[in-house]
Amino acid sequence: MAKRSNTTSIPYAAKKKTFWQLLWKQKALCIMALAPLIMLIIFKYVPMYGILIAFKNYKASKGVWGSNWLEPVLKNFIKFFKNVNSGQIIWNTLKIGVLNLLFTFPAAIIFAILLNELRGKVFKSAVQTISYIPHFLSVVVICSMLNGFGSTTGLFNDVRDFLGMARVDMNNGSQYFLPLYLGSQVWQTVGWSSIMYLSALSNVDVTLYDVANIDGANRWQKIKNIIWPTIKPTTTILLIMNLGNVLNSDYTKILLMQNDTNRSQLEVIGTFVYQKGIVEGKFSYATAVNLFISGIGFALVFGANMITRKINPENSLW
């Protein structure tokens, strides 16, 4: 029995030794990763204790630990679901989030494929650089542009007038909100989001194109049989991660696009949390609502990953 015990402990000791040896060989990379890891822990994990105020009657003077627990502890969650506007708020958030995913996610893939098909290096680099610029523009600037273009004397109405259509104030009401919001989201994110796909496409073996040319494959067949299988794992992972943000709409842009004529119709969870938490100072209530959305986002990511694992385990997150 003693010999059997020794033989089983040797592989573990060897593995342990090998792990520390590999860690020591990569000590430079470990030191480089140390600072971001510390920042991640300090700014992402340590503040998580703050979610406790969702279950407390939070008073700033008493702090998180000194504030009393609510009775019942789920009082803030119950209060939100009893709100007469909660159903409309959740529906608005879900509608905008799903439409945003349906328009922006495929747009980045299509743009990356089209950009990859360009042969002129100078023109390709110019288009790629120009497509990144909207990502760095402030949301305030973009909303100011949308308000200006959507006015009766703006660019969008000039186009309508050229096509023989009547001029309308697109900033009043909610009729033109979705086209303006989704169009600006695609314009703002398509270039930056395509970087991941372009990186994946850079790993395509050039000989595959040569073989396809010999076989007489057209451009569509090359995209279907060479390009798509290459970016499919990246697409799957990004889709799973983006599903977690379906209910996290860009509330800053929505807030800036709201006015007295459409505020009640464009209320989403992000703007609701801002109103209750920042404006009205109901921190516990706002935290509870935001925690509810975070829980749904986690469930969506977890569920999408489980489905992916059953279909193709190699493309799942874990």
C-alpha positions as CSV (number, residue, x, y, z in Angstrom):
1,M,0.0,0.0,0.0
2,A,2.9,2.3,0.8
3,K,4.4,1.8,-2.7
4,R,1.1,2.6,-4.3
5,S,0.8,5.8,-2.3
6,N,4.2,6.9,-3.4
7,T,3.6,6.2,-7.1
8,T,0.4,8.2,-7.1
9,S,1.9,11.2,-5.4
10,I,4.8,11.5,-7.9
11,P,2.7,12.8,-10.9
12,Y,1.1,15.4,-8.7
13,A,4.4,16.6,-7.4
14,A,5.8,16.6,-10.9
15,K,2.8,18.6,-12.2
16,K,3.1,21.1,-9.4
17,K,6.8,21.6,-10.1
18,T,6.2,22.0,-13.8
19,F,3.5,24.6,-13.1
20,W,5.8,26.8,-11.0
21,Q,8.6,26.3,-13.5
22,L,6.4,27.5,-16.3
23,L,5.2,30.4,-14.2
24,W,8.8,31.4,-13.4
25,K,9.7,31.2,-17.1
26,Q,6.9,33.6,-17.9
27,K,7.7,35.9,-15.0
28,A,7.9,39.0,-17.2
29,L,4.4,38.4,-18.5
30,C,3.1,37.7,-15.0
31,I,4.5,41.0,-13.8
32,M,3.0,42.9,-16.7
33,A,-0.4,41.3,-15.9
34,L,-0.1,42.1,-12.2
35,A,-1.1,45.8,-12.5
36,P,-4.3,45.2,-14.6
37,L,-5.2,42.3,-12.3
38,I,-4.9,44.5,-9.2
39,M,-7.0,47.2,-10.9
40,L,-9.6,44.7,-11.9
41,I,-9.9,43.4,-8.3
42,I,-10.0,47.0,-6.8
43,F,-12.4,48.6,-9.2
44,K,-14.6,45.6,-10.3
45,Y,-14.7,43.0,-7.5
46,V,-14.3,45.1,-4.3
47,P,-17.2,47.4,-5.0
48,M,-19.5,44.4,-5.4
49,Y,-20.3,44.6,-1.7
50,G,-22.3,47.7,-2.6
51,I,-25.1,45.6,-4.0
52,L,-26.1,45.0,-0.4
53,I,-27.9,48.4,-0.4
54,A,-30.5,46.9,-2.7
55,F,-31.7,44.9,0.4
56,K,-31.2,47.7,2.9
57,N,-32.8,51.1,3.8
58,Y,-29.6,52.8,2.8
59,K,-28.6,56.0,4.6
60,A,-25.4,57.7,3.4
61,S,-24.7,58.9,7.0
62,K,-24.8,55.3,8.3
63,G,-22.9,53.6,5.4
64,V,-23.6,50.3,3.8
65,W,-22.9,48.2,6.9
66,G,-24.7,50.5,9.3
67,S,-27.9,50.9,7.3
68,N,-30.9,48.7,8.4
69,W,-32.1,45.7,6.4
70,L,-35.4,46.1,4.7
71,E,-38.5,44.2,5.8
72,P,-39.0,42.2,3.7
73,V,-35.5,42.2,2.2
74,L,-37.0,42.1,-1.4
75,K,-39.1,45.2,-0.8
76,N,-37.4,47.3,-3.5
77,F,-37.8,44.5,-6.1
78,I,-41.5,44.1,-5.2
79,K,-41.9,47.9,-5.4
80,F,-40.5,48.0,-9.0
81,F,-42.8,45.2,-10.2
82,K,-45.8,46.9,-8.7
83,N,-44.9,50.1,-10.5
84,V,-47.6,50.7,-13.2
85,N,-44.9,51.7,-15.7
86,S,-42.5,48.8,-15.0
87,G,-44.0,46.6,-17.8
88,Q,-43.6,49.4,-20.4
89,I,-40.1,50.2,-19.2
90,I,-39.0,46.6,-19.5
91,W,-40.6,46.3,-22.9
92,N,-38.9,49.5,-24.2
93,T,-35.5,48.2,-22.9
94,L,-36.0,44.8,-24.4
95,K,-37.2,46.2,-27.8
96,I,-34.3,48.6,-28.1
97,G,-31.7,46.1,-26.9
98,V,-32.8,43.3,-29.3
99,L,-33.1,45.6,-32.3
100,N,-29.7,47.1,-31.5
101,L,-28.2,43.6,-31.4
102,L,-29.9,42.6,-34.6
103,F,-28.6,45.6,-36.5
104,T,-25.2,46.3,-35.0
105,F,-23.9,42.7,-34.6
106,P,-24.3,41.5,-38.2
107,A,-23.2,44.9,-39.5
108,A,-19.7,44.5,-38.0
109,I,-19.3,41.1,-39.5
110,I,-20.4,42.2,-43.0
111,F,-18.2,45.2,-42.8
112,A,-15.2,43.1,-41.8
113,I,-15.8,40.7,-44.7
114,L,-16.2,43.5,-47.2
115,L,-13.1,45.2,-45.9
116,N,-11.2,42.0,-46.1
117,E,-12.1,41.7,-49.8
118,L,-10.5,45.0,-50.7
119,R,-7.2,44.6,-52.5
120,G,-5.8,48.2,-52.5
121,K,-3.9,48.5,-49.2
122,V,-4.0,52.3,-49.1
123,F,-7.7,52.5,-49.8
124,K,-8.3,49.7,-47.3
125,S,-6.4,51.4,-44.5
126,A,-8.1,54.7,-45.2
127,V,-11.6,53.1,-45.0
128,Q,-10.6,51.2,-41.9
129,T,-9.3,54.3,-40.1
130,I,-12.3,56.4,-41.1
131,S,-14.6,53.8,-39.7
132,Y,-13.0,54.0,-36.3
133,I,-13.5,57.7,-35.9
134,P,-17.2,57.6,-34.8
135,H,-16.3,55.3,-31.9
136,F,-14.2,58.1,-30.3
137,L,-16.8,60.8,-30.6
138,S,-18.6,61.8,-27.4
139,V,-22.2,60.7,-27.1
140,V,-23.1,64.3,-26.4
141,V,-21.6,65.3,-29.8
142,I,-23.5,62.5,-31.6
143,C,-26.8,63.5,-30.0
144,S,-26.2,67.1,-30.9
145,M,-25.6,66.0,-34.5
146,L,-28.8,63.9,-34.5
147,N,-30.8,66.8,-33.0
148,G,-29.5,69.1,-35.7
149,F,-29.9,66.7,-38.6
150,G,-33.4,65.7,-37.4
151,S,-34.7,69.3,-37.2
152,T,-37.0,70.7,-39.9
153,T,-34.1,72.5,-41.5
154,G,-31.6,69.7,-40.9
155,L,-29.8,67.3,-43.3
156,F,-32.3,64.5,-43.0
157,N,-35.1,66.7,-44.0
158,D,-33.1,68.1,-46.9
159,V,-32.9,64.6,-48.2
160,R,-36.6,64.1,-47.6
161,D,-37.3,67.4,-49.5
162,F,-35.1,66.2,-52.4
163,L,-37.1,63.0,-52.6
164,G,-40.3,64.9,-52.6
165,M,-41.3,64.2,-49.1
166,A,-42.6,66.7,-46.5
167,R,-40.4,68.1,-43.9
168,V,-41.0,66.9,-40.3
169,D,-39.5,67.5,-36.9
170,M,-37.9,64.1,-36.2
171,N,-37.0,65.2,-32.6
172,N,-40.6,65.5,-31.6
173,G,-42.4,62.3,-30.5
174,S,-41.1,58.8,-30.7
175,Q,-41.9,58.0,-34.3
176,Y,-38.4,58.5,-35.6
177,F,-36.5,57.6,-32.5
178,L,-35.6,54.0,-33.4
179,P,-34.3,54.9,-36.9
180,L,-32.1,57.7,-35.5
181,Y,-30.9,55.6,-32.6
182,L,-30.2,52.4,-34.5
183,G,-28.6,54.2,-37.4
184,S,-26.3,56.2,-35.1
185,Q,-25.4,53.0,-33.2
186,V,-24.4,51.2,-36.4
187,W,-22.4,54.2,-37.6
188,Q,-20.7,54.5,-34.2
189,T,-19.9,50.8,-33.6
190,V,-19.5,49.1,-37.0
191,G,-15.8,50.0,-37.5
192,W,-14.6,49.4,-34.0
193,S,-16.5,46.2,-33.6
194,S,-15.0,44.8,-36.8
195,I,-11.5,44.7,-35.4
196,M,-12.0,41.3,-33.8
197,Y,-13.2,39.8,-37.0
198,L,-10.4,41.4,-39.0
199,S,-7.9,39.9,-36.6
200,A,-9.4,36.5,-37.0
201,L,-9.4,36.9,-40.8
202,S,-5.7,37.7,-40.7
203,N,-5.0,34.1,-39.7
204,V,-6.6,32.6,-42.9
205,D,-4.1,30.4,-44.8
206,V,-3.5,32.1,-48.2
207,T,-3.1,28.7,-49.8
208,L,-6.8,28.1,-49.2
209,Y,-7.6,31.0,-51.6
210,D,-5.2,29.5,-54.2
211,V,-6.9,26.1,-54.0
212,A,-10.3,27.8,-54.3
213,N,-9.2,29.7,-57.4
214,I,-8.0,26.5,-59.0
215,D,-11.3,24.9,-58.2
216,G,-13.1,27.8,-59.8
217,A,-14.8,29.1,-56.7
218,N,-16.5,32.4,-56.9
219,R,-16.3,35.2,-54.2
220,W,-19.4,34.0,-52.4
221,Q,-18.2,30.5,-52.2
222,K,-14.9,31.7,-50.8
223,I,-16.7,33.7,-48.1
224,K,-19.0,30.7,-47.3
225,N,-16.3,28.0,-47.2
226,I,-13.1,29.9,-46.1
227,I,-13.9,33.2,-44.4
228,W,-17.0,32.2,-42.4
229,P,-15.5,29.0,-40.8
230,T,-12.6,31.2,-39.7
231,I,-14.6,33.9,-37.9
232,K,-17.3,31.5,-36.7
233,P,-15.7,30.9,-33.2
234,T,-15.1,34.6,-32.7
235,T,-18.6,35.4,-33.8
236,T,-20.1,32.8,-31.4
237,I,-18.1,34.1,-28.4
238,L,-18.9,37.7,-29.1
239,L,-22.6,36.9,-29.6
240,I,-22.8,35.1,-26.2
241,M,-21.1,38.1,-24.5
242,N,-23.4,40.7,-26.3
243,L,-26.5,38.8,-25.2
244,G,-25.6,39.8,-21.6
245,N,-25.9,43.5,-22.7
246,V,-29.3,43.2,-24.4
247,L,-31.0,45.0,-21.5
248,N,-28.2,47.4,-20.9
249,S,-29.1,50.0,-23.6
250,D,-27.0,53.0,-24.2
251,Y,-29.1,55.0,-21.7
252,T,-26.8,58.1,-22.0
253,K,-27.8,58.5,-25.7
254,I,-31.4,57.7,-25.0
255,L,-31.4,60.3,-22.1
256,L,-30.0,62.9,-24.4
257,M,-32.5,62.1,-27.1
258,Q,-35.4,62.5,-24.7
259,N,-37.6,65.6,-24.6
260,D,-41.0,66.6,-23.2
261,T,-42.8,65.1,-26.2
262,N,-41.3,61.6,-26.0
263,R,-39.9,61.1,-22.5
264,S,-42.7,58.9,-21.3
265,Q,-42.5,56.7,-24.4
266,L,-38.7,56.3,-24.4
267,E,-38.2,55.4,-20.7
268,V,-35.8,52.5,-20.4
269,I,-34.3,50.8,-17.3
270,G,-31.1,52.8,-17.6
271,T,-32.8,56.2,-17.6
272,F,-35.2,54.9,-14.9
273,V,-32.3,54.0,-12.7
274,Y,-30.6,57.4,-13.4
275,Q,-33.8,59.2,-12.4
276,K,-34.4,57.3,-9.2
277,G,-30.8,57.0,-8.1
278,I,-29.0,60.2,-9.2
279,V,-31.9,62.7,-9.5
280,E,-34.1,61.5,-6.6
281,G,-31.4,60.0,-4.4
282,K,-33.2,56.6,-4.0
283,F,-30.0,54.6,-4.1
284,S,-31.4,51.4,-2.7
285,Y,-34.3,51.3,-5.1
286,A,-32.1,52.1,-8.1
287,T,-29.5,49.5,-7.1
288,A,-32.3,46.8,-6.8
289,V,-33.6,47.6,-10.3
290,N,-30.1,47.5,-11.8
291,L,-29.3,44.3,-9.9
292,F,-32.4,42.7,-11.4
293,I,-31.1,43.6,-14.9
294,S,-27.7,42.3,-14.2
295,G,-29.2,39.0,-13.0
296,I,-31.1,38.7,-16.3
297,G,-28.0,39.5,-18.3
298,F,-26.1,36.7,-16.4
299,A,-28.9,34.3,-17.1
300,L,-28.8,35.1,-20.8
301,V,-25.0,34.6,-21.1
302,F,-25.2,31.4,-19.1
303,G,-28.1,30.0,-21.1
304,A,-26.5,30.9,-24.5
305,N,-23.3,29.3,-23.4
306,M,-25.0,26.1,-22.4
307,I,-26.8,25.9,-25.8
308,T,-23.5,26.5,-27.5
309,R,-21.8,23.8,-25.5
310,K,-24.4,21.3,-26.7
311,I,-24.1,22.4,-30.3
312,N,-20.4,23.0,-30.5
313,P,-18.4,22.7,-27.3
314,E,-15.2,24.2,-28.9
315,N,-16.9,27.6,-29.3
316,S,-18.3,28.0,-25.8
317,L,-16.9,30.4,-23.2
318,W,-16.5,27.6,-20.6
